[in-house]
Amino acid sequence: MDSHKNDAKYVSEAVGCVLLFSMLLILTVPSLTGSDSSLSAVTLIFQISGKLFAFVLPAVWGVWMFRRSKIAFPPGFNHSSLNKNLTVILSSFGVIVILQMLYTAVFPSVKTDVNVALAETPVQIFLLFLSVSFVPAVAEEILFRGFLVRSLRVFRISLSVLMSAIAFGLIHFSVTGFPLFFVCGLILGMAYVSTGSLTVSVAVHFLCNAFWFLAETVETYMPEYGMFVMRSAFTVCVLLSVGGIPFLKENMRVFFEDDNEKSIPSSGFWSLPTILFILLAAGIQILFQKK
């Protein structure tokens, strides 16, 4: 049991170091915070590379730390049927988009402008789509769900999803937007553990990003249809959300299935790197929040 606790302590330290590494890259890689006034193909390619670098590299480093310590990287979750995967994808997408619509209506500053109007060629539009929709979905899910949730399941599944959601919210560095990003992180984590498929959480994340890219594209080039698209999308998302209700009970059961005496106590989760990440991310978020 003592060796198991020592392993859990190492896991917490590894997770904290990975999050600190990712945060450092996000704050220092110029392509992630460069000027939006230039959307040349070269700039967009650098942005895409920077986002992959800032999220995937720390996750790879984390897995390497597991192997170097000879601690087995925790296994994935049991895979569900294709029918359930599709239902979870669509219903989770519907819930998140509804939350985003309602939240940004109250806090407009949280909505991210992707600057579709600045793209002048089809190649730029395509690269911009990859940069703001597809690449973030893949890269962020690899780190927050593929690495964090799996790593922290040595404690409790509920704790792993909760801490992943907190890290997901903090890494966006927005005080106003933190509640929204945190809840979205919870939904994405639930989608992952309930289906056992990282592809599911990537798909949900991608669909949400792609929807807002599409909405801004319509607003930019066909503004007369903007309101129609948003109203139609809200109605469709309500229907999609309702479609996921039959799986709600089962999802909650999976979410709490490891919360028993065999799990490492949550008190063993805390380590200096993890606490340092939370304090630094929260401090940066408060003192230097994005306008």
N, C-alpha and C positions, 0 to 999 in steps of 0.2 A: 504493500500500500504506500509506503514511504517513497519508493522509487517511482510509483505512479504520480505522486504529488510533485516530485522533483521534475518529472517529465512535463507535467502541467505548468509548472513555473517556467520552464524553459520555453514552452509554447507561448505563454503570455509575453515573455521577453522578446521572442522572435517576432511576434505580431506587432509589438510596440516599435521595434526597430524598423520593420518593414513600413509601417505607417509614417514614421519619422522620415525615412528615406524618400517615400513617395511625396510627402509634403514638401521636402527640400527641393525635389526636382520640379514640382509644380511652381514653386516660388522663384526658381532660378532659371528654368528653361525659357529663353526669350520667345520661342515660337508659341508658347501657351498664353503669353500675356502681351503679344505684339499689337501694334496698331491695327484697328479694323479698317483704316482708310485705304489700305492696300490689300486687294484680294487677287493678286497675280497668282498664276499657277505655281510658281516657285514658293511663294509665301504659304499657300494652302498646303503644299506638300510638306513643308517644314512643320506646319501646325499638326498635320496628321502624324508625322513621325514623332513630334514632341509628345503628343498625347499617348501614343503607344509606349514611348520610352518612359514616361512618368508613372504609368500604371502597371504595365506588363513586366518591366524590368524588376521592380521591387518584389512582385509576386514570384518571379523566377528565382530571385535571390533568396526569398523566404523558403521555397521548396529546397533549395540547395543547402540552406542552414539545417533543415530537418535531416537531410541525408548525411551531412557532415557530422551531426551529433548522433547519428545512428538511431534516431527516433523515427519510427515509421510515420510517413505522412498519413493523417487520418483518411479512412476510406470515404467514398462518396455515399450518397443516400440511395435507397432502393428506388429503382425506376418505375414509373407508372405507365399506364397504357397511352397510346397515341391519342385516343379520344379525350382522356383527362388532360393531357398536355395541351391540346388545342383549346379546350375549355378554359383552363387556367390562364393561358396566354391572352385569350380574348377578354375574359372577365377582369383580369388584373389590369389590362390595358384600359378597359372602360372605367374602372374605379380610379386609376391614377389620373386619367385625362379629366374626369369630372372634378377631382380634387384640385387639379391645376387650374382649371377654368374658374372655379369658385374662389380659390386663394388669390389668383392674380387679379381677379375683379376687385378684391379688397386691397391688395398690395401690388399695384401695377409694376412697381420697380423690380419685382422678383422675376417677371417675365424676361427671358433672354431674347434679344434681337439678334437674328443670325445674319442680318445685312444682305439679304438676297438682292436688293436693289443695286448693290455695288458690284455684283457679278455681271460681267459684260459679254461673256461667251459661254456656249454650252459646256465647254471643258471646265470653266471656272465654277459654273453652277453644279456640275457633277462632283468636282473636288470639294466644294463647299458642303454639299450634301454628305459626302463621306466624312468630312471633318466635324460636322455638328450632329450627325445622326448615327451613322454606322460605327465609326471608329470609337467614339466615347462609349457606346453601348457595349462593344466587345471588350475594350480595355478595362473599363470600370468594373464590369461584371467578373472578369478574370480575377481582379484584385479583391473586390469586396465580397463577392459570393464564392467564387471558385477557391480563393485562398483563405480569406478571413473566416467565413462560415465553417468551412471544413476544418480549419485549424482549431477553432474554438469549440468544436463539438465534443472535445474531451471533457468539457465542463457540462454544459447543458445546451441543447439545441436552442431553447428559448434565449439563453444568454448570447449564444453565437450570433443569432439573428439580430438581437437588440444592439450588441456592440458594433456589428457591421453597419447597422442603420445609423448609429451615432457617428461613426467614422465617416460614413457616406455624407451625412449632413454637414459635419465639420469641414470636410475637405472642399466644400463649395464656397467657404469663406463668405457667408452672407447671414448676418444676424436675423434679418427679416425673413429670409428664405429658409432658415434652418428647420422650422417645424414642418414645412412642406417636404423638404428633402429627406428629413428623418422618417416621415410617414411613408414616403415613396420607397425608401430603403427597406422598411419593414415589409411592405407588400412584395417587393422584389425578392427579399429573403424568404418569405413564406412561399412564393412561387417556386423557388429553388428547392427548398427542403421537402415540399409536399409532392414534387414530381421527380426529384432526384436528378434533374437535368439542368445543367448550366445553360444549355441552348434555350430553354424556356425563359429564364430570366433575361438572357441576352435579347430574345425576341420581343419580350414585353418592353424592355428598355428602348430597343430600336424603334418599335412602333410608336412609342410616345414621342421620341425625338423627331421621327419622320412626320408625325402628324403636325407638330408645331412648325416644322420646315414647310410643309405643304400649306398650312394656314397662312404663313407669312408670304409665301409665293403668290397665293391667290389674292391676298390683300394688296400686294405690290403691283401685280399685273392685271388683275380683274377686281378692283376694289368694290364694284357693285355687287359682287357675289360673296364678299367676305362674311357678312352677317348671316347669309343663308347657309354657308358652309359651317359656321360655328353652331348655329341652332340645330342643323341636321346632325352634326357630330355629337352634340350633347344628347340628343334623343337616342341615337344609335348606341352611345356609350352606356346610357341607362339600361337599355335592353341587354347589352353585353354583360353588364354587372349583375343583372338579375339571373342571367344564365349560369353564373358561377355559384349561386346559392346552394344547389344540391351537394357541392363538394366542400362547403364551408365546414361542416362538422368533421369530416374526414381530415381536412387540412389542419384543423386545430388539434386533432388527436395526434397527427404526425409531429406537429410542432412541439408538443409536450411529452412525446413518448419516452424520451430519455431522461425526463425529470424525475429521477428516482434515486434510491440509495447508492446505486452503482456509479453515479456521476461524481466527479470531483466537486467539492463545495465551491460555490461562486466566490467565496472569500479568497480562494487560492488563485484567482484570476489576476489580481492586481500585481503589477510589477512596475519598476521605475520607468522603463521606456514607454509603457502604455500610459501611465499617469502623465509623463512628460508630454507625450503627443496630445493628449486631451487638453492639458493646460495651455500649451503653445498654440494649438489650433484655435481654441476658444479665445485666447488673448489676441491673436492676429485678427480673428474674425471681428472682435469688438473694436480694436484700435485702428485697424486698417481695412474696414469693410469696403466692399466694392460699392460704388455709387450707381 
